Structures are given as structure tokens and as C-alpha cells.
Amino acid sequence: MTTAPPQNDTTRDRRSLAEFLRLEVTGGLVLLVAALLALILANSPLSDTYTSVRDHHLDIPWLGLNLSIGHWASDGLLAVFFFIAGIELKRELVVGQLRKPAAAALPVVAAIGGMAVPALIYVTVNGLQGGSMDGWAVPMATDIAFALGVLAVVGRRLPSALRTFLLTLAIVDDLIAIIIIAVFFASGLNLWALLGSLAGLALFGFLHHRGVGGWYLYVPLALIIWGLMYNSGVHATIAGVAIGMLLRTTAEPGESQAPAEHIGHLVHPWSAGLCVPLFALFAAGVAVSGDTFADMIHEPEALGVTLGLVLGKIIGIFGATWLVATFTKATLHPTLKWPDIFGAAMLAGIGFTVSLLIAELAFAGTPHLEEHVKVAVLLGSLIAAVSASVLLTARGRAHERAGTSLD
């Protein structure tokens, strides 16, 4: 009988850290710490240094890349987050909830309602008060990492079906957000670069499905695809989604796990522990003062974003779910009650990562509005997280008393 080779302390510690970073609680916590650090730096005597670092350019002219460190984080590092989102979306479509129309109906419709109503609230507020319509998509997003992280903390006594509902909703939300970014926030389309990127994706998919292995082949190819996508005018994070969705999600004979599962397992700690927190560190650093909030009250853009995240998500998700469950054959999971769905709808108001990204894209030409809209995203996400935590904690106790927790 053979024995496994002994592991040294460095290998064991590295694996322990990776497992820690894969936890949903950890992802949300690290993201929160990064956002708080960004706010502290932006509102401290170090604010000028922080801004100087964020705006410092690291250019690669021969590749057509002219990016500040902040943009490297939003266009580059965040592509890794969207790569993981692409893998999760593909998995849900092929082997998960989204392959079963009956099971997917409620969360899919809930996601659509949860994006349409916040956008409608933003448009209404800004239409009535003469604000900019550019930010209509900002309150539509749900931060899947943050929302699931909060649920992992407060939802230990809640039915597992609630996590499935929220995860499916958030994945559909991500898909729609990706489409919106690709369609509405493309700038100066370069057709040749786009065609080159699509050709790279076709080659990636061909090699992968032919069973050709080797990270040394796929990583450079992925970087070329990303660079071409950036130069095409389509937001570069779309490259991450597309590559993630090309990975095979079913294991073939002789494989212990599908490539998508294996690669996602390896990359997830880097996304949760490095890429997304660094994006938050440079995106969430906005100056906040009493005057900021006083100005925001009179700015329909900020008001529309906050109301969209806090009220729009609740009305859209809860309302759409109730309508479908009432007027069709779709039903809630037997362990879930309507207050649970209300709590999940509150939790979906945590926009954060994607909302901050869309705010940067929508208000790139108006720094003053961009900062205030980012504050509105942070404020709305905070209100959503706290209110959802209170309700879901109470619901967890109710389920525990009823004996329906973790079913």
C-alpha cells in the first residue's frame, strides 16, 4: 500500500488559506474590509497619496493599453471575478437550477423584476427632477459575493432552499448586467479588434473541447483575448465571462471533476482574496462628509440609486415572485415562506461591485456625480445588508422553532 507524500508546512498553509478564501463568509468579509480601508484612505491625510496611486498610469503602448491603476483593477482584475461568474452561469445552465424551467421560473422572474423596478425608480426620480439618465443601470445589480457572504453569516438556521433561490437570482442578475455592460457601455467600437477577440474565443473553445491541455497555452491566449476585447471598445470584463462559459461543466470518463469545476476551484481564492478586494480598494474610495450627504439629498442621481437598491429590489423581486406564484403553477419551495423571500429581496439590494463598476462607466465624464453615486451605492448596499440581516436572523429563529431550518 502506498502512502501520500508528506506535506511541508508551507504547502499545508497555502492550501488552508485557499480553502479559507473559498468560504462565502470570507469573500464578503474581505470585500467589506477593502471597502472600509478605501473609505478611510480617501478621507484621511493620506487621501492625496491614495488618489495619486489610483490614478497613476501603467501603460503598455504597443498593446494599446493606456490604463491607470484604478482602471487596471476594474478592467483587468475584475475580469477574473466575471470569469468565475461565467463558470457559475454555465454550470447553472447545464447542470443546475436554470436547466429546469419549472424550478428556475421563480428566481429568473424575480431577477428580472429585481432589475427592472430599480431602473424604473431611477428613471422616474431623475425624470421628475431633471437628473441625468446615464445611471439607470447602476441600481440594477446584485453583488453575488457580498449577498451570499451576508447570508452565510445570518442564515445558518434558514432553509438551504433560500440560498439556492438567491444564488440563482444573482446569477441571472449577473447575466443581465453583463449584457447591459456589453451593449450600453461599449465605446468607439473597433470591429477588427472585436473580430480578433471572437477568433481568440473560438480557438480557446476549440482547443479546450479537443482536450488540449496546458495552462501555458490558455493563460497567454486568455490575455490576448482580454487585450483585444479592451481595444474593441467592449468592456474588457466581458472577455472573462465568455472564457468562463467556454469551459466544459460535465466530467468525461476518467475525469474526477469537470474542467470548469476544477479551474473554478483553483481561481476562486484569487478572485475572492485579491482581485475583487483590490477593485473595491480603488473603486470605493470616495470622500464622504456631512456636505456630501447634504448635496446628495438634492441630487436625483444619488437619490435614484439609493431608492432603487433599497426599495426597488424589494418591490421588484418580492412582487415578481408573488405574481408568478399566484397566477401560474410555479410554487415556492415547501420550506420557504414569504417573509424569507422578502428578506432575500432585501439582501439583493447589496449592489456594490457591479454597481460601482457601472457607476464608473456611466459617469466617467462627471467625476463629481460619479463620487456621489458611488456613495449612494455604498449607502444603499449598507441599508440593504443591515435590514436584511435583521429580518433573516429573526426568520432563522422562526425556522429553528418550526424545525424547518437547513432542509
N, C-alpha and C positions, 0 to 999 in steps of 0.2 A: 504494500500500500504506500502510495506517495503522499508526501506532506507538502503543504503550501510553503513556499519560501518565506522566511521571516521578514517582517516589515520593519524598517527602521523608524525612528520617532518622527522624522521629517515627513515621510510618506504617510504615516498614520495621521499626523496633524493636518496635512494637506487634505486628506480625504474627509476628516472630521469637519474642517472648515467648509468644504464644498457641500457636505450634507446639511450643515447649518444654514448656508445661504440658499439652499433649495426649499427651506421651510417658508410657507406663506407668511407666517408671523414675522420672520426675519426680513423678507423683502419689503414689507410695509414699514417696519421699524427703521431699516437703513435709509429708506426713501424719506421718512419723516425727519431723521437726524440730518440728512443732507439739506433738506429744505430749511430747517431751522438754522443750520450753520450759514446758509446763503443769506437768510434774513439778518442774522447777527452781523455778518461781514458787511452787508450793504448798508447797515445802519450804525456803524461803528467808526472810529477814527481810521480804520483800515479800508474804508469804502473806496477811496481813490485807487488804492493798490488792487483791490478786488476788481474794480471796473477796468483798470489797465490790463490786468491779466486776462480777463474775459474778452476784451476787445483786441488783444494782441494777435496779429496775423501770422499764421504758419502756412505759407503759400507753396504750392508745387506748380509753378507756371507752365511747365511743359505738359502737365496733365490737365491744364485748365482749371486748377483748384485754387481759388483765392478766398480762403476762409479764415475767420477769426477763431480763437479757441472755443468761444461760445457756440459758433456755428459748426465747428468740428464735432462738438458734443451733440447738437440737435440733428445734424445731417449724417454724421458718421456713427457715433456711439449708439444713438437711438435706433439706428438700423438693426443693431443686434437685438434690441427689445422687439422690434417688429418682425425679425426673423423668428424669434420664439413664438410671437403671436401667429405668424403664418403656419408654423408647425402645429400649434394648438387648433387653429381653424381647420387645417387639412384633416387632423385626427378626428375632430368632431364631425366633419362632413363624411368621412369614410367609415369610421368605426364607432362614433359617439352618438350623442343625442340628435344631432342635426341630420343623421341618415334616416331617422324615423319621423315622418311628418306628424304623426299624432302626438308623439312625445315632445317634439320641437315646437309645436304650434304656439303654446302659451309664451315661452321665453322669447321666441322670434318676434311675435307680435308685440310683446312687452318692450323689446329693444327698439322696435320701430316707433312705437308710441313714445318711448323714453327719449328719443332723439327729435321727433317731430314737434312735440309740445314745447320743450325748451327753446328750440329755434323760433317757434311761433311767438312765444313770450318775448324773446329778444326783439324780433321784428316789430311786434306790437308796441313795446315800450319805446323803441327808437323811432318808429313811425310817428307816434303821437308827440314825441318830444324833439323831433328833428335831429336825432343822432345818426351816427354812421351805421350803415347796414353791413359793413365789411365783417363784423364779428358774429354774424348769425350762427356760424358753426361752432363757436367756442364752447357754449354750454351743452353741446350735444354729447360730448364724450364721457365715458366712464373709465376710470383708471382701474384696470383689472387687478394689477398687483396690489394697489393700496386697498381696494374694496375687499378682496379676498383676505388680505392681511388683517384688516379690522374684524372681518367675520371669524377668522381663525382664533382671534383673541376672545371675542364676546360670544361666539356661537358654539361653544363646546357642548352645550346641552340642547342645541337645536337639532332638528332632524337633518340628516345628510342631504335630503332632497332639496333643502333650501340652498345649499352650496351649489348643487347641480343646476338649479334654476338660475342662480346669479352668474355662475360660470358661463352657461350657455348664452344668457342675455349679454354678458360682457364681450363674449367672442363675436357675436353678431354685431354688437355695437362697434367693436374694433374694425370689423369688415366694412361697415358703412362709413366709418371715419376714414379708413384707408382710401375708399373710393372717392370721398369728398376731397381729401388732400390731393389725390391724383388728378381729379377733374377740375376743381375750382382753384387750386393754388399752384398750378403749373405756370411757369413764366417764360416767355420767349422760346417757344418750342423749337428745338433743334432736331429735325427729323432724322438726320444721319446718325446722330448720337443715340437717339431713341431706337432706331433700327439696329444699331450695333449692340445696344443693351439687350434687345429682344433676341438677337442672334446668339449672344452670350448665354442667355437663359435657356435657349433651345439646345445649345451644346451641353450646358450643365445637366439638363434633364436627360438628354440622350446618353451621356456618359454614365450618369447615376443609374438609370434603368437598365443599362447594359452590364451593370455590375463592376464597372471600372472603379478601383479603389485608390486611396492615397490623398491625404489632406494637402500634401504639397502641390497637388493638381487643382483641387477645388477651392482652396483659400485664395490663391492668386486670381483664379477665374472669377470668384465672387467679388474681389476687389475691383477687377476690371469692369464687371457688370455695374457695380456701385458707382464707379467713376463716370462711366458712360451715362448712367441714369441721371446723375447730378448735372452733367453737361447738357443733357437733353432738355432741361427745364422742368421735368417732372421731379417732385421731391424725392431725394435720394433714398429715403426710408422705404419707399415702395419696392426698391430692389431687395431689401431684406425680407419683406413679406413674400415676394414672388419666389425667391430662393427657398424659403421655408416651405412653401406649398408644393414645391417640386419634389421634396423628399418623400420616399415611399413609407407609408404608415402601416403596412402589413408585412409580417415576417415571412420569409420564404423557407422552404425546407432546409434544415441545417443552421438556421439563424436563431439565436436565443431571443432576440428582440429586433423589431423593425428599425431601419436606419434613422427614421425620424425620432423615434423614442430614444435611441442611443445617443444621437448627436444633440438632441434637446437636453438630455440628461447632463451631457458634458458642458454645454454652452450656458445653461440656465444660471449657474452660480456667477459667471462673468457678467451676465445681463443684470441680475438682481444685486450683485455686490459691487459692481464697478460702473457699468455703462449707464444705467438709469440713474443711480445716485449722482454721478458726475453731471449728467444732463440737468438734474434738479439743482445741483450746486450752482450752475451758471444761469439757469432759467428763472429760479425763484428768488434771486437776489434783487429785490426792489426796495426802494426807500419808502418807509412807512412812518407816518406821523399823524397827529391829530388833524393837520391840514389836509392830509391825503384823504382821510375818510370824509372830511367836510366837503372836499371837492367832488368825491365820488357820488355823494348824495345827489348832486346836481348834474352828474354825467350819465345820460341814458345808457351809454355803452356798458359801463360798470354795473349799473343797476340791472340792466337786462341780463347780464351774465350771472349775477348773484341770484336773481329770482329764477332764472332758467335752471340753474343747478339745484337750488333748494326746493322750489315749488314745481317747476316744470317736470323734473324727473319723477316726482311722486305722482302728479296728475297723469302724466303720460304712461308710466309703467303700470301703476295700480289701475288706472282707468281702462287701459287697453286690455289688461289681463281679465278684469271683471267683465268687460263687454264680451270678450271671446268665450269666457267660461259660462256666461249667462245665456248667450244667444247661439252657441254652437254645441257640439258634442264634446268639446275639449273640457277637461276637468283638472283641478288641482290634484297633486299627489295626495293620497289619503292622509299622510302625516302632517300636511301643511294646512294652516288656517289663514284667513285673510289678513289678520294682523302681522303674520310672518311676511307676507308679500308686501305689505305696507312698509315694513322695516327694510326689506331688500330694496324697495324703491327709494327709500331714503338713502341707503348705502350707495346706490348707483349715482347719487349726486356728487360723489367724490370724482371730480373731473381730472384734476392735477396734470399728470404727464402729458396726455394727448391734448388736453385743453390749453396747457401752457404752450405747447408746440403750435397749435392753430392760432393762438393769440399772437405769437411771434410772426407767423406768416400773414395774418390778416392786418396787423397794424405796424408792419415793418417800416412804413414811411412816416409814422407818427409816434415817436418814442414816448411822449407824454401819455398818450392814450394807451399804448402798449403796457406801460408800467401799471397804470391804474386798472386795466383789465386783468392783468396778472394778479394784482392784489385782490380783485373781485373773485378770481378763480380760487385763490388760496382761502379767502373768507368763506365762499360758498362751500368749498370742499370741507373746511373745518366744521361749519354748521351741520352739514350733512353727516359727517363722521360722528360727531358728538351726539346728535339727536338719534341717529340710527343705533348707536351703541347703547344708549339708554333704553330704547324700545326693545331691541333684540336681547339685551340682558334680561329684561322682565319677561320676554317671551320664552327664554331659555328656562327660567324658573317655572313658568307655567307648564311647559312641556315635561319638565322633570317631575312635577307633581302628577301630571296626567300619564306619565310612563311612556311618552311618545318620542323622547329625545333619542337622537342617533339611530333612528330606524331607517 
